[in-house]
Amino acid sequence: MSVTTRFKRTTIHLKGAALSLFHHGLLLIGLSLGFASLSSVANEIPARGETAQSIQGVAAPADAASDDIAVQAHVPTTLSPRMQKALDYVKTRYKVSKEAMHPLFETVQRISKEHGIDPLLIVAIIGIESGFKSDAKSAGGGHGLMQIIPRYHLSKIPDGLGVKGLMDPAVNVKVGTIILDDAISRAGNPVGGLQSYNGSKKKKLFANRVLAEKARMEHSAP
């Protein structure tokens, strides 16, 4: 073998070794970067967990504050015999679905108990004011089941719901019951309270209509 041939082979081997070292170097650099990246991600995970926890911590008080009036998750309850009889009456009198009205009667029963008001009085007001149409609006500005006029009772509407909130049956009944409770307390008797609730100037007209409807519910056939 000539000296020239040996020189060429030695040069090839040296180049191969250099390339091999170069590739190993790149591999080591890549692994180092990979571990550094994983370490960075691992360090970020606790921070993200803390952020989520802080968001939940802020949300909880807001939800708790809205429990006073805001719509609660519907939990089926048993209606009292009086409310069941009234529901049967309303179904026939106002041509509404008994199944659709049942949750509303449950809401009235619960809220009336909270305020110490006869639930049939609230049901009778709903019948006279809106005919059980939750989307009812009057020319005088009344909204929803109990025909609440927002400009007079803005402070009683839950924060964040606005006037549209009054079209929710549960919110409307809650706000309407608060208004009725205040009106009866100021008047000292249900008749005066009903007149004040309606803002009627005609002597006992609205009160008589509501009380007559309430009586019909109580005395309706089972």
SEZA-695702 format. One record per residue (C-alpha): residue in one letter; x, y, z. Coordinates in pm, whole numbers, padded with zeros to 5 digits. Layout:
<atoms>
<type:a, x:X, y:Y, z:Z>
...
</atoms>
This chain:
<atoms>
<type:m, x:00000, y:00000, z:00000>
<type:s, x:00136, y:00336, z:-00102>
<type:v, x:00198, y:00621, z:00139>
<type:t, x:-00061, y:00830, z:-00044>
<type:t, x:-00334, y:00568, z:00005>
<type:r, x:-00255, y:00536, z:00375>
<type:f, x:-00276, y:00914, z:00413>
<type:k, x:-00618, y:00930, z:00247>
<type:r, x:-00757, y:00652, z:00471>
<type:t, x:-00621, y:00824, z:00784>
<type:t, x:-00785, y:01150, z:00676>
<type:i, x:-01121, y:00976, z:00627>
<type:h, x:-01105, y:00816, z:00973>
<type:l, x:-01024, y:01149, z:01132>
<type:k, x:-01317, y:01318, z:00957>
<type:g, x:-01550, y:01039, z:01069>
<type:a, x:-01437, y:01073, z:01429>
<type:a, x:-01487, y:01448, z:01417>
<type:l, x:-01839, y:01412, z:01281>
<type:s, x:-01917, y:01154, z:01548>
<type:l, x:-01796, y:01389, z:01820>
<type:f, x:-01999, y:01673, z:01666>
<type:h, x:-02321, y:01463, z:01668>
<type:h, x:-02264, y:01356, z:02029>
<type:g, x:-02216, y:01720, z:02122>
<type:l, x:-02546, y:01815, z:01962>
<type:l, x:-02721, y:01529, z:02140>
<type:l, x:-02587, y:01644, z:02477>
<type:i, x:-02695, y:02002, z:02408>
<type:g, x:-03043, y:01882, z:02309>
<type:l, x:-03081, y:01676, z:02625>
<type:s, x:-02968, y:01968, z:02837>
<type:l, x:-03225, y:02197, z:02676>
<type:g, x:-03494, y:01932, z:02719>
<type:f, x:-03430, y:01895, z:03092>
<type:a, x:-03420, y:02272, z:03132>
<type:s, x:-03759, y:02299, z:02957>
<type:l, x:-03914, y:02028, z:03176>
<type:s, x:-03777, y:02197, z:03485>
<type:s, x:-03934, y:02526, z:03376>
<type:v, x:-04274, y:02365, z:03319>
<type:a, x:-04256, y:02190, z:03656>
<type:n, x:-04185, y:02520, z:03825>
<type:e, x:-04488, y:02678, z:03656>
<type:i, x:-04741, y:02415, z:03771>
<type:p, x:-04765, y:02526, z:04136>
<type:a, x:-04815, y:02886, z:04022>
<type:r, x:-05103, y:02785, z:03799>
<type:g, x:-05257, y:02585, z:04082>
<type:e, x:-05234, y:02886, z:04310>
<type:t, x:-05399, y:03105, z:04046>
<type:a, x:-05691, y:02864, z:04007>
<type:q, x:-05730, y:02847, z:04383>
<type:s, x:-05736, y:03224, z:04414>
<type:i, x:-06001, y:03251, z:04141>
<type:q, x:-06217, y:02997, z:04321>
<type:g, x:-06168, y:03187, z:04643>
<type:v, x:-06300, y:03505, z:04480>
<type:a, x:-06594, y:03332, z:04316>
<type:a, x:-06725, y:03172, z:04635>
<type:p, x:-06818, y:03492, z:04819>
<type:a, x:-06994, y:03627, z:04510>
<type:d, x:-07210, y:03315, z:04492>
<type:a, x:-07282, y:03330, z:04865>
<type:a, x:-07387, y:03693, z:04843>
<type:s, x:-07635, y:03615, z:04568>
<type:d, x:-07816, y:03345, z:04768>
<type:d, x:-08052, y:03603, z:04920>
<type:i, x:-08262, y:03653, z:04608>
<type:a, x:-08089, y:03488, z:04315>
<type:v, x:-08252, y:03185, z:04161>
<type:q, x:-08166, y:02869, z:04349>
<type:a, x:-08134, y:02522, z:04203>
<type:h, x:-08480, y:02367, z:04189>
<type:v, x:-08531, y:02095, z:04448>
<type:p, x:-08872, y:01923, z:04421>
<type:t, x:-09088, y:01963, z:04732>
<type:t, x:-09436, y:01852, z:04832>
<type:l, x:-09712, y:02109, z:04807>
<type:s, x:-09945, y:02156, z:05103>
<type:p, x:-10309, y:02047, z:05050>
<type:r, x:-10414, y:02414, z:05019>
<type:m, x:-10150, y:02482, z:04755>
<type:q, x:-10237, y:02162, z:04570>
<type:k, x:-10604, y:02267, z:04560>
<type:a, x:-10503, y:02613, z:04440>
<type:l, x:-10290, y:02456, z:04167>
<type:d, x:-10588, y:02252, z:04048>
<type:y, x:-10798, y:02569, z:04042>
<type:v, x:-10534, y:02767, z:03850>
<type:k, x:-10497, y:02490, z:03593>
<type:t, x:-10867, y:02511, z:03509>
<type:r, x:-10921, y:02883, z:03558>
<type:y, x:-10620, y:03010, z:03366>
<type:k, x:-10581, y:02723, z:03117>
<type:v, x:-10222, y:02646, z:03210>
<type:s, x:-10027, y:02325, z:03245>
<type:k, x:-10031, y:02181, z:03594>
<type:e, x:-09685, y:02034, z:03543>
<type:a, x:-09547, y:02370, z:03426>
<type:m, x:-09702, y:02554, z:03723>
<type:h, x:-09587, y:02308, z:03989>
<type:p, x:-09232, y:02451, z:04026>
<type:l, x:-09378, y:02801, z:04054>
<type:f, x:-09612, y:02691, z:04335>
<type:e, x:-09318, y:02528, z:04511>
<type:t, x:-09128, y:02857, z:04488>
<type:v, x:-09426, y:03055, z:04621>
<type:q, x:-09469, y:02810, z:04908>
<type:r, x:-09103, y:02840, z:05008>
<type:i, x:-09075, y:03219, z:04976>
<type:s, x:-09408, y:03289, z:05149>
<type:k, x:-09291, y:03085, z:05447>
<type:e, x:-08972, y:03291, z:05466>
<type:h, x:-09177, y:03612, z:05490>
<type:g, x:-09470, y:03484, z:05694>
<type:i, x:-09725, y:03560, z:05421>
<type:d, x:-10013, y:03337, z:05315>
<type:p, x:-09896, y:03168, z:04991>
<type:l, x:-10245, y:03183, z:04844>
<type:l, x:-10232, y:03561, z:04870>
<type:i, x:-09924, y:03562, z:04646>
<type:v, x:-10083, y:03314, z:04404>
<type:a, x:-10396, y:03530, z:04387>
<type:i, x:-10187, y:03841, z:04311>
<type:i, x:-10013, y:03655, z:04030>
<type:g, x:-10348, y:03552, z:03886>
<type:i, x:-10492, y:03905, z:03896>
<type:e, x:-10176, y:04083, z:03785>
<type:s, x:-10044, y:03861, z:03505>
<type:g, x:-10269, y:03559, z:03458>
<type:f, x:-09961, y:03343, z:03528>
<type:k, x:-09772, y:03475, z:03225>
<type:s, x:-09408, y:03513, z:03332>
<type:d, x:-09329, y:03738, z:03035>
<type:a, x:-09622, y:03976, z:03095>
<type:k, x:-09558, y:04350, z:03061>
<type:s, x:-09808, y:04626, z:03121>
<type:a, x:-09846, y:04974, z:02975>
<type:g, x:-09772, y:05110, z:03322>
<type:g, x:-09430, y:04941, z:03332>
<type:g, x:-09516, y:04626, z:03525>
<type:h, x:-09289, y:04326, z:03462>
<type:g, x:-09347, y:03955, z:03506>
<type:l, x:-09576, y:03747, z:03723>
<type:m, x:-09633, y:04001, z:03999>
<type:q, x:-09611, y:04303, z:03766>
<type:i, x:-09324, y:04475, z:03943>
<type:i, x:-09243, y:04827, z:03823>
<type:p, x:-08862, y:04851, z:03815>
<type:r, x:-08831, y:05228, z:03855>
<type:y, x:-08993, y:05203, z:04198>
<type:h, x:-08806, y:04894, z:04317>
<type:l, x:-08460, y:04895, z:04161>
<type:s, x:-08294, y:04850, z:04500>
<type:k, x:-08478, y:04520, z:04551>
<type:i, x:-08359, y:04364, z:04224>
<type:p, x:-08047, y:04149, z:04278>
<type:d, x:-07720, y:04304, z:04163>
<type:g, x:-07622, y:04206, z:03811>
<type:l, x:-07969, y:04089, z:03704>
<type:g, x:-08120, y:04423, z:03608>
<type:v, x:-08473, y:04464, z:03480>
<type:k, x:-08448, y:04143, z:03274>
<type:g, x:-08410, y:03951, z:03599>
<type:l, x:-08773, y:04028, z:03680>
<type:m, x:-08879, y:03805, z:03392>
<type:d, x:-08741, y:03507, z:03585>
<type:p, x:-09035, y:03360, z:03783>
<type:a, x:-08835, y:03285, z:04100>
<type:v, x:-08673, y:03629, z:04108>
<type:n, x:-09003, y:03801, z:04034>
<type:v, x:-09186, y:03617, z:04312>
<type:k, x:-08906, y:03688, z:04560>
<type:v, x:-08895, y:04060, z:04482>
<type:g, x:-09274, y:04084, z:04468>
<type:t, x:-09308, y:03915, z:04807>
<type:i, x:-09057, y:04156, z:04960>
<type:i, x:-09258, y:04449, z:04822>
<type:l, x:-09584, y:04301, z:04950>
<type:d, x:-09434, y:04229, z:05293>
<type:d, x:-09313, y:04590, z:05323>
<type:a, x:-09649, y:04725, z:05206>
<type:i, x:-09848, y:04519, z:05459>
<type:s, x:-09610, y:04622, z:05739>
<type:r, x:-09653, y:04989, z:05657>
<type:a, x:-10031, y:04967, z:05618>
<type:g, x:-10080, y:04748, z:05923>
<type:n, x:-10325, y:04514, z:05745>
<type:p, x:-10347, y:04302, z:05427>
<type:v, x:-10612, y:04518, z:05258>
<type:g, x:-10411, y:04838, z:05293>
<type:g, x:-10097, y:04650, z:05196>
<type:l, x:-10255, y:04519, z:04877>
<type:q, x:-10374, y:04866, z:04779>
<type:s, x:-10026, y:05004, z:04840>
<type:y, x:-09871, y:04716, z:04644>
<type:n, x:-10086, y:04799, z:04343>
<type:g, x:-10061, y:05176, z:04384>
<type:s, x:-10437, y:05188, z:04335>
<type:k, x:-10623, y:05509, z:04418>
<type:k, x:-10962, y:05343, z:04395>
<type:k, x:-11074, y:05239, z:04741>
<type:k, x:-11009, y:04868, z:04803>
<type:l, x:-11074, y:04775, z:04439>
<type:f, x:-10751, y:04583, z:04381>
<type:a, x:-10752, y:04437, z:04731>
<type:n, x:-11108, y:04310, z:04688>
<type:r, x:-11023, y:04147, z:04355>
<type:v, x:-10720, y:03967, z:04501>
<type:l, x:-10900, y:03854, z:04815>
<type:a, x:-11197, y:03730, z:04610>
<type:e, x:-10962, y:03526, z:04390>
<type:k, x:-10790, y:03386, z:04697>
<type:a, x:-11128, y:03281, z:04839>
<type:r, x:-11220, y:03105, z:04513>
<type:m, x:-10895, y:02908, z:04531>
<type:e, x:-10961, y:02800, z:04887>
<type:h, x:-11320, y:02695, z:04823>
<type:s, x:-11270, y:02532, z:04485>
<type:a, x:-11369, y:02170, z:04445>
<type:p, x:-11085, y:01924, z:04513>
</atoms>
